[in-house]
């Protein structure tokens, strides 16, 4: 087990103790830790003894007293200290299986770990839970968990996940219900599989868990040019149909429990719904309501602008094709203000294929190719195009690589659901 420390929080106990980044946390009060959940529980005490292995290989023991809820200040390389629970499925829509060779090794890892779901909001299918896993989930009341449901039809789910053990999802959801473990559901919509009547069935079945289900997100299947198995894209007609099914379901249960991702409204050429549709934005990271967040934030901030910047501000906003119209509307309003020149450059996905148009799959190669010799100097990109906590793109190139090849300065927007950082660049 390796609880490797990547960095130390400023002003923390760990900094006061001069513990170095690159050290390993070996134990707390004699307990070996398997993940960040163990770490959280182990540190909820006023007296601690913990072992550290320094980068030089020396073992050091610390005995401290602290407030019950005071953190030590360790930031770990991974939330999982032992082995990540691998995925036992072979889903027809799996993104890992439709990538080219030669990318980072981490991109080919199929994880299906309930611990990451609880800690980081990643989606799990619940097909690989052991008796011990279930006991831990129940005893520690680990929730909410984000569940990739896709369909409640047993035969269809087994087919879509290519796993006979995936059939009885309701049995796993019953386990969550029996132990009062809240969950959020995801449905990756694949035309001719789990759409239409099957989607209606799934939504109705999920309503049986109304006491513990927090939200249902429906997202369109993503298809790259590397996919071997043939799947249909969600088109305009299918998007309209799906929006209608979800609206009827919500109306029937008198609650905005289910929401489709922004892509459905863009494909359907419909206006994005208002904030109340998104049920508290509980599945933002699945693209459900992210554009509405940006629009509302922009409208709020533009009203507060009282004066133009004193110097010329020229920036290019490199964004996904799907979000480009939204940002072009922002640019049109901002460019009415003296000394502001904001351009919008949609980045097409030549790397993954023409059918991929989301920001999370923008590569450095695409940015370099499409911005070269365009005269851009200051380019704004969302942090979602980078590997978390790094400056590395999906294709392995770094922010510095792009800056050096294009002779530009890249500005990274950390909070992709707010327009605040862009306004700071323009007005401060």
N, C-alpha and C positions, 0 to 999 in steps of 0.2 A: 504494500500500500504506500502511495506517495502523495503526501499533502504538500506539494511544492508551492512556496510563497513567491509570487511574481513581483509584488511590490508591498510597500508599507505605507499605511495612511499617515499623513502629516499630523503631528500633535498627539499621536496615539501612544498607548502603553508600549507597544512594540518598538516605536521610534525611541522612546525614552530608554528602553533596554538595549538600544543599538543593535537590534536584530537585523540582519542583512537580507535584502532581496536575493532570491536564489537558495535560501535555506529551506529545510524541510521540517515540518511539524511532525514529530514521531508519535507523541502520545500526550494526553491530558489526564492528569490524576490516574495514571496507569492504564488508561483506556486507549486502545488503538482505534483510529477513526477510519470509517469506510467512505464517508462523504461529508458534505457541508452540513447535512442535517445532524449527524453525530456531533459535529463541531459546535453547532448552535446550542444543542442541549448540554454538551459538556462544559461550555463556558458560562452557563447560567448559574453561577455560584460566586460567592464572595472570596473564596480561597482556592487558588489554583497552583498546581505543580505541573509544568509541562517540559517536554524534552524537545530540543532543537538540534538538528544536524546542520552545521554551517556549510557554506560552499566549499570550505577547505577540508570538510570531512570530520570535523571535531564534534563531539556530542556535548551539549551544554544543557544543564537543568536549571530552570527558573522557578522560584516560589514567590508568589505575589498575592496581595490582597487588593480587591477592587470592588466597585459597586456591582450589585447583582446583575444588572443589565448592561454594564459597561463592556464595550467591545475591545478586543486586544489590538485590532488594527491590521490584521493580516488580510491581504488580497491574494487569493490562490489562483494558480494557473487554470484549474478546473474545479468544478463543484463536486466532481466524482474523484475520490482518492483511490478506489480500487478499480476494477474493470467495469467499463460501461456495459450495460445490458444490451446485447445486440438484437437487431430486428430479426424475427423468425419468419417474416412474410416475404413475398415477392410480388408486390402490388403492381398492377398493370399500369399505374400512373406514377410509379416511383421516380422521383427526380434524379436520384443517385444513379439509376440505370441508364439515364439519357444524357450523360456527360462524356466529353471526349477524354482520351487518355492524356496523361501528362500534367494534370492539375495537381494541387496540393493533396497529399495523402488523406488529410482530414475530410476532404470533400467526398471521399468514397466510403466513409464509415456510415453504416446504417445503424443508428441507435434507436432504441425503443424502450427508454429507461424512465420508469415512473418518477424517479427522483429528480431528473431534469425537468419533467413535466411540472412537478410541484414547485421546484426552485426557480425555473426559468420560463415556464409557460410553453414548453415544446409539446408537440402532440404525440400521444402514444395510443397503440391499438388495443392494449390490455390482453394481447394473445400470449404473452410470455411470463405472466405473473405466477410465481411459485406460492406455495402455502406460506412460506416464511415471509415473502413480500406482502401478502395480504394481511398477515398478522401485524406486520410493522405499520402498514397503512392504517389499519383499524386502531391499533394501540396508540399511535402518535397522532391520529386524526389528520393525516396529511391531505389537505385539500386547499384550494380546488386543484383538481387534475384536469388536464386538457386532453380530451379523448377524440381520436380519429374514428368516428362512427361510420361515416360514408353511406351505410345502409343498414337497416334492421332486418332485412330479408336474409335469413341464414344462408341459403344456397347462393344468393347473389354476393353476399359479403365474402364467403369462402372463395368464390370465383374471382372477385376483384382483388382480394389479397393473396390469392393463390396459396391458401393455407386452410386446411379442413378445420383446424383449431380456432379459426377466426369466425366460424359460423354463428355461434351463439353469443353475440355481443350483449343481448339482454341479460344473460346470466351474470356477466361481469358488472353490468350496470345495476343489477339487483344487489350484488355484493356492496356496491357503493351506497345504495339506498338503505340497506340493512344497517350499515355502520354510519349513516348520516354524513357521508363524505361528499361535498359539493363537487360538481364538475361542469365544464364547458364542452360543447360538442362541435366538431368540425365535419363538414361534408364536402369532399372534393367532387364536384359534379362532372361526371363523364357522360356525354350524350350517348343515348342508346343503352346505357347501363342503369344508373341510379337516378335518372331524371324523371320528369313527368309523374306518372302514377306511383312509381317507386319512391320518389321524393316525398310525395304526399303521405305515403305509408310511413316513411321514416319519421317525418315531423310529428305525425299523430302518435306513433309509438313513443317518441321521446317525451311527449307531454305526460306520459305515465310517470315520469320522474320529476314532475313539476316542483316538488318540495326541495330538490337538491340541484336541479339544473339551472345554471346561471344565464346561459346564452347558447344560441346555435348559429354558427357561421357557415355560409355556403360560399365556396370559392370555385372558380372554373379550373378545370384541369390545365396544367401547363405543359406545353409540348415543344421540345427543342428539335432541331434538325437531326439530332443524333438518336432519336427514338426509333427502335426497331419494330415494336408492336404498333399496329395502326390504331389510332384513336382519333375521334372527331373533335375538332375545336368547338367551343361554345360560340355560336354565331348570333346575329342580331335577333332572329326569331326565337332561338332557345333562351337567350337572355331575357327577352320580354316575357316568355312563358314562365320562366323561373321566378322572376320578380312578382308575377301575378299569383303564383302558387304560394309564395311566402306571405304576400299581403293577405290573401284569403285565410291562411292559417292563423296569422296574428289577429286578424279580425275575429275569427271564430273563438279563440281563447281569450280575447280582450286584453292582449298584452303583446308588446314588441319583443318577443323572445327570440325570434329568428331574424337574421339580417343577411343580405347578400353583400358580397364585397363590392368595392367601387367599380371594378372592371365590368360587372354586369350592367350597371347604369351607363357606362361609357359605350359598351357594345350595343346596348339598346337605344342609344342616343336619347336618353332621358335625363332630365334634371336630377341632380343628387338630392335625396330627401333631407329634411331638416334634422337637427340634432336629436330630437326625441326618438327618431326611428332606430337609433343605434344602441338603445338600451344601456346607456352609461359608457359606451365605447369599451366594452369588455373584451373585444377581440381586435383591437387596433393593429396588432402586429401581423394579423392575417389579412390586412388590407381592407378591413371593414370599418369605414368611416374616416380614414386618414385624410382624404381630400376635403371632407366636410370640416374637419378640425382646422385645416389650413385656411379654408375660405373664411370661416367664422373668425379665426385669429387675425387674418389680414384685414377684414372689414372693421374689426375693433381697433386695430392699431393705426390704420390709415386715417381714421377720424381724429386721432389724437396728434397727428403731424401738424405742427404749427408753423414750421419754417423749413426752408430748403437747406441742404448742406452747404457749408461755406466754400468747399472746393469741389471740383469735378469728380464724380463717382462713376466709374465705368466697370461694370461687371457682366460676366456671362454666366447664366444659370444653366448648367448641364443637367438635364433631367431625363426621366423615362418618356417614351412616346405617349404612354397612357396619361401621364400627368401634364403634358406640355400645354394643352389648351387652358388648363387651370392657371398655370404660371404665366402664360401669355396674357391672360386677363389682368393678372397682378402687374406685369410689366407695363401694360398700356396705361394703367392708372398711375404708377410710379413715375413713368417717363413724362408725365405732365408737369412734374415738379422740376424746377430749375436745378441744373447741375447733376441730374441723375440720368444715366444712360444704361439701362438694364436690358440685356439681350437674353433670349431664351434659345437654347440649342438642344433640341430633342436628340438623344443618342439612340440610334437604331442598333439592334443586337445582331450584328453580322456574325459574332462569335457563336451564339447559341441558335440563331435562326430568326427569320422575319416574323414568326408568330410569337416571339418572346418580346414583351414590351414593358416589363416592370423594372423599377430601379434596382432592386436587389440582385439582378443578374447583369447589370452593366459592368463591362470589363475595362481594364486599362487600355487594352488593344483597340477597343471600339472608340474610346475617348480620344486616343492619339490619332487614329485614322480620320476621325470626323472633325477634329479641331485643328488639324495641321494646316498651316499657311492660311488661317482665317483671321489673323491679326488679334487674337484674344490675348489679354494680359492677365486679368484676374478672373479665375473661373471658380464658381461655387458648385460643390457637389454634396449630396447627402451622405451621411455616415453609413447608411445601409449598403452602399456599394463596397464597403471595406469589411474585412474580417474583424469581428468584435475585438476591441482593445488593441488593434494594430493599425498600421498604415498600408496594409497589403490588400490588393484587389483579388478577385476570384481567380484570375489567371496567373497569380504569383508575382506580378509587377507591383511596385510600391508607388506611393505618392511622389517620392523623389524621382523615381524613374520617369513618371509622366511629366513632372515639372522640367526635368533636364531635357527630355526629348522635344518638348514643345516650347521651352523657354517661357513658361508661364508660372503664375503663383496659384496653387490650389487652396481654396478656403473650404474647410469641412464644416457642414452644418450638423451638429451633434443631435439636436432635438428635431427629428424629421416631422413632428406633428405640430410644430409652431413656426411662425414666420419671424420670431423675435430676433434670431441671430442674423438673418438677412437685413432686417431693419437696422441692427447695430452696425453692420458694415456700411450701410448707405447714409446713415444719419449721425454717426459718431466719429 
